[in-house]
Amino acid sequence: VLTPIDPWECLSSNSSQASKSKLRQNLVTLYHPGGAKIMCVVSKVVDDAKDGGERVVAAHLWPRSSGLNFAAWSSGRSQITACKDIDGAANGLFLLKDIEKAFDDKRVCFICDPFNVQLQFFVLDPLLLDQDLCPKGCDTTWLALHKKRIMSPDIEMNKRPAFQILSHHASLSVDAAFRKGWLTAEEKLDLKSSIEVTSPSTSTA
């Protein structure tokens, strides 16, 4: 039986501070060079660019703490191998801590359209849609962010996150959401048809 590789099911602990700092610096260099502030790409909440920001974090897309081999998975995938390592800027986004946690738990995902260079934030867990986002100074709700487009078609190629990782995560998240009753069969089919699926598999007994 072929089972999709799911690094988000194997999270052992948070990434080390050194790893977070390296990713943060790479993201600052790419998105906010010389700036004192960083911004969550979804909520647009702004935070201090220095390590230790309270609200916005440098979030790994493929989690460093999963224990699964990022290098082996990324082999042959040109956009991902351009990251060079798991702390490369293409494997990260600036996100609110609550959004990072929901992403790792597959309660939210990003629907990618690589042909039109569009990225849409999608809330899968209906319980979140009735909740406010918690960080101080963040006057918004999960519902307000649901289906929000967060990337312009004219964004520079080197400033795009790894769509292949986001699509792999989205495909797994949609499957999980259907199993939990968050999506109907029709909703699942519609979302899956919108995802550029690049999900590798591994043999299991």
C-alpha positions in Angstrom: 0.0 0.0 0.0 1.3 3.5 -0.9 0.9 6.0 1.9 1.5 9.7 1.4 4.5 11.1 3.3 3.1 13.3 6.1 5.7 15.2 8.2 2.9 17.0 10.0 1.9 13.7 11.7 5.3 13.2 13.0 6.0 16.4 14.9 8.2 15.6 17.9 8.8 19.1 19.4 9.2 22.7 18.3 12.1 23.6 16.1 15.2 24.6 17.9 15.8 28.3 18.6 18.9 28.3 16.3 16.8 26.8 13.5 14.0 29.4 14.0 16.6 32.2 14.1 18.2 31.0 10.8 14.8 30.8 9.0 13.8 34.2 10.4 16.9 35.8 9.2 16.5 34.3 5.7 12.9 35.5 5.6 13.8 39.0 6.8 16.5 39.2 4.1 14.1 38.2 1.4 10.9 40.0 2.4 12.0 42.9 4.7 15.6 43.7 4.0 16.9 46.4 6.3 13.5 46.7 8.0 12.8 46.7 11.7 9.4 45.1 11.3 8.0 41.9 9.9 4.5 41.1 8.9 2.3 38.0 8.9 1.4 37.3 5.3 -2.1 36.3 6.1 -3.4 38.7 8.8 -0.9 41.6 7.9 -0.2 42.0 11.7 3.2 43.6 12.1 5.8 42.7 14.7 9.4 43.4 15.7 11.9 41.9 13.2 14.3 40.9 16.0 14.3 37.4 17.4 11.7 37.0 20.2 8.8 38.8 18.5 5.7 38.0 20.5 3.1 37.6 17.7 4.7 36.9 14.3 7.0 33.9 13.9 9.1 32.4 11.2 7.1 29.3 10.4 8.6 26.3 8.7 6.4 24.9 6.0 8.0 21.4 6.0 8.5 21.1 9.8 12.1 20.7 10.9 11.1 18.7 13.9 9.2 16.0 11.9 12.1 13.6 11.7 11.3 12.9 8.0 13.9 13.4 5.4 13.3 16.8 3.7 16.3 16.4 1.4 15.1 13.1 0.1 11.5 14.4 -0.4 12.7 17.6 -2.2 15.1 15.7 -4.5 14.1 16.5 -8.1 11.6 19.2 -7.2 13.4 22.2 -8.6 11.6 24.9 -6.6 12.2 23.1 -3.3 15.8 22.1 -4.0 16.4 25.8 -4.6 15.8 26.2 -0.8 19.2 24.4 -0.3 18.2 23.5 3.2 15.2 23.2 5.4 15.8 26.7 6.8 15.8 28.3 3.4 13.3 31.1 2.8 11.3 29.1 0.3 10.4 26.7 3.2 9.0 29.4 5.4 6.5 32.2 5.8 5.9 34.8 8.5 2.7 33.8 10.3 1.0 34.6 13.5 1.7 31.9 16.1 -1.9 30.8 16.1 -1.9 30.4 12.4 1.4 28.4 12.5 -0.2 26.1 15.1 -3.4 25.6 13.0 -1.3 25.0 9.9 0.8 22.3 11.7 -2.4 20.7 13.0 -3.9 20.7 9.4 -6.8 22.9 10.6 -5.9 25.5 7.9 -4.0 25.3 4.6 -3.0 27.3 1.6 -4.6 26.5 -1.8 -2.0 27.2 -4.5 -2.5 28.1 -8.2 1.0 27.9 -9.5 0.0 28.9 -13.0 -1.6 32.2 -12.0 0.8 32.6 -9.0 -2.1 32.8 -6.5 -2.1 31.6 -2.9 -5.4 31.4 -0.9 -5.7 30.9 2.8 -8.3 28.3 3.6 -9.8 27.5 7.1 -10.9 23.8 7.2 -11.9 23.5 10.8 -15.4 25.1 11.2 -14.8 25.7 14.9 -12.2 28.3 14.1 -14.7 30.3 12.0 -16.5 31.3 15.1 -13.4 32.5 16.9 -11.3 35.6 17.0 -7.6 35.6 16.5 -5.9 36.1 19.9 -2.7 38.1 19.6 -2.7 41.6 21.1 -3.3 44.2 18.5 -4.9 41.7 16.0 -8.4 43.0 15.4 -9.6 40.2 13.1 -11.2 36.8 13.0 -10.5 33.5 11.3 -13.7 34.0 9.2 -12.3 37.3 7.9 -9.2 35.5 6.8 -10.9 32.5 5.3 -10.4 32.3 1.5 -8.2 35.4 1.6 -5.8 35.7 -1.3 -2.4 36.6 0.0 -0.2 36.7 -3.1 -0.1 39.0 -6.0 0.3 37.4 -9.5 3.2 39.8 -10.2 5.3 38.7 -7.2 8.9 38.0 -8.0 9.9 34.4 -8.6 12.5 34.4 -5.8 9.9 35.7 -3.2 7.5 32.8 -3.6 7.2 30.1 -1.0 7.6 26.5 -2.1 4.2 25.8 -3.7 4.9 22.1 -3.9 5.2 21.8 -0.1 2.1 23.9 0.4 0.1 21.8 -2.1 1.3 18.6 -0.4 0.2 19.9 3.0 -3.2 21.1 1.5 -3.9 17.7 -0.1 -3.3 15.9 3.2 -5.2 18.5 5.2 -8.3 18.3 2.9 -8.2 14.5 3.3 -8.0 14.8 7.1 -10.8 17.4 7.1 -13.1 15.1 5.2 -12.4 12.2 7.6 -13.3 14.5 10.5 -16.5 15.6 9.0 -15.4 19.2 8.3 -16.0 18.8 4.6 -18.6 17.1 2.5 -17.6 14.8 -0.3 -18.4 17.5 -2.8 -16.4 20.1 -1.0 -13.4 17.7 -0.8 -13.6 17.0 -4.5 -13.8 20.8 -5.3 -10.8 21.6 -3.1 -8.7 18.6 -4.4 -9.3 19.7 -7.9 -7.9 23.1 -7.1 -4.7 21.7 -5.6 -1.6 21.2 -7.6 -0.9 17.8 -6.1 2.7 16.9 -5.8 2.4 14.4 -3.0 5.1 11.7 -3.0 4.4 8.3 -1.5 6.3 5.8 0.5 5.7 2.0 0.7 4.2 0.7 3.9 3.5 -2.8 5.0 
